[in-house]
């Protein structure tokens, strides 16, 4: 069997001074570019929202970014408009090494449901097809890095474990939004699920 590197949402709108800035989000690029050279299989996810996506706070009168709203699939954190399809903000960070990427999974393209995980929409049942791709390629373990540690990296890692994949997260290649302690909570949840957390991969 084989292993793959999964780089999560390393996009302009998650970098400092932009729509949904993850603190020091651009610092992950140097780490992930080094990781890319260590894997035979490199996969990426890309947040890809249509204009007016229901996860945007702008679509909920009286709500502000980082408030929550009840959706048909459960509670949803509301975000600033970000990663709108075709925008500069939705593009991968310009310094990210994409030369060896084999697959890009687009997330959040359905207008009425958000998507954190590389494997499922936020209803937790609609699949992206990534699990089938990995199994057909004979890939049984994943190393993750990217943005944000406490949302899309977290959900992707937990789903990968739930689906039976071995999972490692390189924390030096991640940054958290950290809403109300969500960074520490994410770390604990991943440890509890059997995700192997390391600071870096030499």
Secondary structure, DSSP 8 states (H G I E B T S, - for coil): -EEEEEEE--BGGGSTTSTT--TTGGGHHHHHHHHHTT-S-EEEEEE-B-TT-TTBGGGSTT--TT-EEEETTEEEE-B-S--BTTSGGGSB-TTS--TTEEEEEEES-STT----SSSB-TTS-SB-SHHHHHHHTTEEEEEEEEE-IIIIIHHHHHHHHHTT-EEEEEEEEEE---STTHHHHHHHHHHHTT-EEES---
